[in-house]
Amino acid sequence: MTPEQQRIVDGIVSGPRGGLRGPFPAMLRSPVVAERFQKLGEYLRFDTSIPAALNELAILVTAREWSAQYEWYAHHLLAMKAGLPPAIAEAVAEGQKPDGMDADQALVWQFCTELHRTKQVSDETYAATRDRFGERGIIDLIAVSGYYVAVAMTLNVAQVPLPPGVPVPLKPL
């Protein structure tokens, strides 16, 4: 490991992530990318204007759309800790619109699903999201979705394995 890579590892480990896992071991092959990526990710995971359970819902939608097994594994645990109902996560894992969502959950699911599947959002979805979460919330949801697409790509291309004994969480759609 180069001194630059070690400095980046030290920064990641001493931050809120507390360890080097997920996409970061692979990203260290390009230290500048790893460093900048982790700084953006720190904001998008820990400090967005979107409440934690809804932010994790956005990440789960992204993981499902990209069939990112490790991303789903890691963020499903975080979503449950943040209070996302398990039935919502189960429906997302199956590629279905969850039943029983509250208004905020339904809005985040709709926004992120439209964004991933159509590469845009309808005027109606945009307006409803803006009215509820503001312009900052829209940008945060876009950024979370885009960032976690890059995480999913990295995990999938680098073939980051699930921990030993963990079953594959996402079935093919």
N, C-alpha and C positions, 0 to 999 in steps of 0.2 A: 504494500500500500504506500502510495506517495505521501509526502508530508501534507500536500493540499487535500488529498482524500481523507487523511486522518483528521485534519482540522474540520472538515465537513462532517465526518462521522461524530466527532466530539460535540459539535454544535447540535446535531440531530438528537444524540443520546441525552444531552443535558437539557433539551427542550421538553415541551409537553408530551412529545411522543414517547420519550423515555427509553427508546431502543431503536435499533436499526433493523427494519423488517419491511415486508411488502415490496414496493418497487425500488426502494432506495439502494439496496446492494447492487442491483443492475445499473441504476442510474449513476453510480459512482464511476462508471467507465467514462463518463463525461462530467467531470467535477463541477464545471460552471453550471451545467444543466441541473445537476443534483442540488446544488446550493440554492439556486434561484427557485427551483421547483418546490423545494421543501419550505422555503419562506412563503411562497404563495399558498401552498397547502396548509401551512400552519394557520393562516387567516381563514381559509375556506373550511377548515375542519373545526376550529375552536372559536372563531370570532365573527362569523357572519351575522347579519341582521335577522336571519331566519332562525326561529327556535330550533334547538338541537334535534328533537324528534323529527321535525319536518325536514331539516337539513339531511339527516340520515335517510329519510324516505327518498329524497332526491338522489342520494348516492346509491341506494338500493335499486332505484329505477335504472340508473346508469349501469350498474353492475349486471342487472338482468339483460338489458339491451345488448350488452357486449359479452354476455356469457362469461363474465370474469369471476371465476370460482373463488379465488383468494380474496378479491375485493368484497364479494358477497359474504364470505365467511367472516372477515374482520368487521365489516360494517353491520352485519346482522346483529352481532353481539352488542355493538355500540347503539344500534337502534333500539334494541330491547331495553338496555340500560337507560336510554333517554326517554322511554315511555311509549314508543310506537307499539300499538297493539299487534300481537303475533299474527292474528288473522290477516291483517293488512300486508305484512311481510310475506306471508304464505301465498296470497293471491298474486303479489308482484312476482314472486319466484316462479309462479306458473304462467306468467305473461298475461294475467287477467286484471281487469279493473276491480279493485277491492270493493266489496260491499261494506256498508256500515261506517264509511269514513265521515269524519266531521267536515265542515266547510273548508277549513284550512288544509286538511289532508287531501281532500278532493282537488283543491286548487293546485297544490304542489304536484300531485300525481298528474293532473291534466297538463299543466305547463311543461313538466319535464318529459312526459310521454310524447306530447306533440312535438316538442323540440327534437327529441331523438328520432322519432319515426318520420317526421315530415321536414325536418331541418329548419323549421320556423314555428311560430305559434300564430293562431288566429287572432284577429283584432279583438274578438270577444274574450279570449283567454288572456291576452295581454292586458286589456282594460281591467278585467276582474283581478288579476294579479297585482297590477299597479294600485288599484283602489285598496287592496288589502295590505300589501307589503311595501308599497311605495316604489319609486324608481330604483332606489338602492337595493331593495329586495329583488327586483327583476334582475339587476346586474349580478347580484350575489347568486341567484339561482342559475343564471347562464354560466357564470364562472365555475360554480360547483359542478355543474353538468360537464362542462368542457374539461376542467381539470381531471375529473374522475374518468372521463373517456381516455385521457392520456395515461392515467394510472392503469386503467384496464388494458390498454394497448401494451404497456410495458410489462405488466404481469403476464399477459397472454403470450407475448412474443418471447419473453425470458423464461416462460414456463415455470413460474414461481409455484412450487408445490404447496399443497395444503399441509398443515402439521400432520405428523404420523397419527393414524387412527381416525382422522376426521373424514367422514364420508363426503363425496362430491355433493355440494348442496343444490346445484342447479341442473335440472334435467334439460336435454335439448328441447327446443320448442318446435 
